[in-house]
Amino acid sequence: MTDPIMAVAKSIIGKTAVLEGLAEHPAIKAILAWKPEALTDANFDRGELTLTIAAEEICTAAATVQAAGYNFFEDVTAVDWFPSSPRFQLSYHILSHTYKERIRLRVMLNGANQDGEAPSVASITSVWPAANFYEREVFDLFGIVFEGHPNLRRIMMPDDWQGHPLRKDYPVEGYR
């Protein structure tokens, strides 16, 4: 898909500006037709669209963009923005072979709640089974729980490892 708006746009920052500037974009149209309030923010920068989705809606949002023609799940990764709040960012990279473009679905999560429970979000393995190992990696290294995951356990660190080494509050030399 060669869209003249996307070809000339350097960057469009903010939900309102993106919705106005890229109103005909297939991912935006699909998300807005499904549930407009699930889209909390949007940016278009360096030729890539990032849609921030409410955490509780990520599984259905993934299915929505899949139905809109985004047929290839590339990966999911996390960023720890400690000490900022929300603390964690999940980035789901999704490709469309039809449109020849990539989008990013982003979810922002707070750190542990008052009860000390780890941050959590629904697993998208029911939409894209390929998310299985990526979600396990994020769980292992960041401690984010993917609810409904078929086999959520450590994938890189030993089973008895204490903590999650890619968190910014993890001790540089590990726990002793």
N, C-alpha and C positions, 0 to 999 in steps of 0.2 A: 504494500500500500504506500503510495507516494502522496502524502497530504501536503499541499502547499503551505499550510499553517505550520506543520511540523518541520518543514524544510527550512523555513526562514527564522523560526523562533529560536533565540539563543537560550533564554530561560524565562519561565513563567512561574512566579512564586506565589503561593497562597491558593486556597481552595476556590475562592470567588474568581480570581483571575484565570485559573486553569479551566474552570467550568465555562467561562465566557470564551476563552481563546481556543479551547479544544472541545467544543460542544458536540462535535460529530465523531469524536474518537470512540471506537467500538467498546473499549473497556469502560470508559466513562458512561456511555449510553447504557451499557448493561447494568452497571452498579446503580445508576440513578433510576432505571426502570424497576429494578428489584427492590431497593430500600435506600433512598437518598440519605437518611439519617445515619446509616452505617459508615458513610464517607465522612471522616472527621477533618481531613486535610488533604491537600494535593500539591504537587510540584512537578514541573517539567523542566529538566535541566540536562544539557549535553545530549539531547536527543532521547532521553529516557523519562518515562512517566512514572512517578511514585504516587500511589494512592494509599493514604493512611486510613486503615479500617478499624472500627471499634473491635476490641479484643474478643468480645462475645460473639462477633459475627464473622470471624475469619474463615471458618469452615464453609459456610454458605457463600461467602464472597468468592472463595476459591472455586467453588462449583459454578458460580455465576460467570466468572471470567473464562472458565473452561468452556462453558456452553456458548460463550461469545466468540470462540475461535482461538483462544490461547490454550494450545494443546500440549505444551511441553513444560513440565516442572523441572527447573534447573537445580535449585537448591534453596535451603533456608539457613540463615546464619543469624547470629545475635551480636549486639553491641551493648556493652555495659557503660552507661553514662554516669556512673557514680562520681560525685555525690548528688548529681542532678535528679530531679523527679519529673516525670517518670524515669525510673532507673534503666530499664532494659528496652531495647528495640529489636524486634524480630523483622527480618527482611526476607520475603519470599520472592525469588526471581523466577519469572514465568515468561515463556517465549511463545510467539505465534508464528508458525511457518507460513500460514496464509498471508498475514500482514507483514511478515518479515520484520518484526520488532519485538522488543522485550519490555515488560512492565515489571514494576516492583510493588508488591503489596506489603505495607509496613504496619506493624502492630506495636504499640507502646504499652509496656507493663510496669507497674510499680514493683518495688522490691518486696521483701517478706511483709506480710500483714502483722497486725498487733499480736496475733497468736503464734507468730514465728513460722507460719506456713509459707512454703516456697511460692514464688510467682507461678501462675499457671495459665494455660490457654488450651483450647480444643486442638486435638490432633487433626491434621488434614489428610491422614493416610487413607481415609475412606474415599477421598476425592482423587488423590494422587498417591498410590502405594509407594512410589519412589521416595516419598518424604520420610519413610521409615528410618533409615540410617542417619539422615540429616537431623531429624528430631532427636534421635538418641545422642548424637554428638553434642547438640546444644544442651540437652539435659545433663550430659556428663561434664561438660566444661563450664557451663553457666548455672546449672541447677534449676533451669526452668522446666516445670512439669507440663507434659502434653497429655491432657486428659483424654482418655479413650484410645491411647496408643496401644497397639497389640502386644508390644514387648519392650516396655520402657525400662531399660537397665543400662548400666555403663557399657560403653563401646570402646573407649580408648584407655581409660585409667583402670587399674586393678579394682576388683569389686570391693575391697576393704579400704580403698583410698578415702581419706577424709577431706571434704571440701570440694570446691569446683575451681580449678586453676586459672580460668580466664576471667574470673571476677576481679574487679579492680581492688577489692578489699582482701584478696587472698595474699597471704604473706609471701614475699619474694623467695624466701628459702623454704617454703612449705611449713606445715605445722610440725612442731617438734615435741 
